[in-house]
Amino acid sequence: MGGAAIIDRLLNTLTLFFDEILLVTRRPEPYTDRPVKTVRDIYEDRASLTGIHAGIKNALTDFAFVVYALFIRLLFFACLLFPRQPKV
């Protein structure tokens, strides 16, 4: 997409909103060149929850925003983080 890998587009968007980003994967080796902390899945089972578990367990803060998706749009995060008041 636009000459950039999907993971790089996702990370570029997330870095606009978050100080800490964890990339959770079964195989972290292909992603070590990315400017984020890479975390290996704790459990070998292939399921979304195992990655979410590893991410939350390794998070440095009390709160975590978990993303399990390939395509993230900047507008989506803007709407979540900076909601506008409805016009009356």
GIDA-V788454 format. One record per backbone hydrogen bond with DSSP energy under -0.5 kcal/mol. CO is the residue of the C=O (numbers start at 1). NH is the residue of the N-H. E is the energy in kcal/mol with one decimal. If there is no record, write none. Layout:
co->CO nh->NH e->E
co->CO nh->NH e->E
This chain:
co->1 nh->4 e->-1.8
co->5 nh->9 e->-2.1
co->6 nh->10 e->-2.4
co->7 nh->11 e->-2.5
co->8 nh->12 e->-2.5
co->9 nh->13 e->-1.7
co->10 nh->14 e->-2.5
co->11 nh->15 e->-2.3
co->13 nh->16 e->-1.1
co->14 nh->17 e->-1.6
co->14 nh->18 e->-2.0
co->21 nh->37 e->-1.4
co->22 nh->24 e->-0.7
co->23 nh->39 e->-2.9
co->25 nh->41 e->-1.6
co->27 nh->30 e->-0.5
co->28 nh->31 e->-1.9
co->29 nh->32 e->-1.2
co->31 nh->34 e->-2.0
co->34 nh->36 e->-1.0
co->37 nh->23 e->-2.8
co->39 nh->25 e->-2.2
co->45 nh->47 e->-1.1
co->47 nh->50 e->-0.6
co->47 nh->51 e->-1.0
co->48 nh->52 e->-2.0
co->49 nh->53 e->-2.6
co->50 nh->42 e->-0.5
co->50 nh->54 e->-2.0
co->51 nh->55 e->-2.2
co->52 nh->56 e->-2.6
co->53 nh->57 e->-2.5
co->54 nh->58 e->-1.5
co->55 nh->59 e->-0.7
co->56 nh->59 e->-0.8
co->64 nh->66 e->-0.6
co->70 nh->72 e->-0.6
co->73 nh->76 e->-0.7
co->73 nh->77 e->-1.3
co->74 nh->78 e->-2.4
co->75 nh->79 e->-2.4
co->76 nh->80 e->-1.7
co->77 nh->81 e->-3.1
co->78 nh->82 e->-2.3
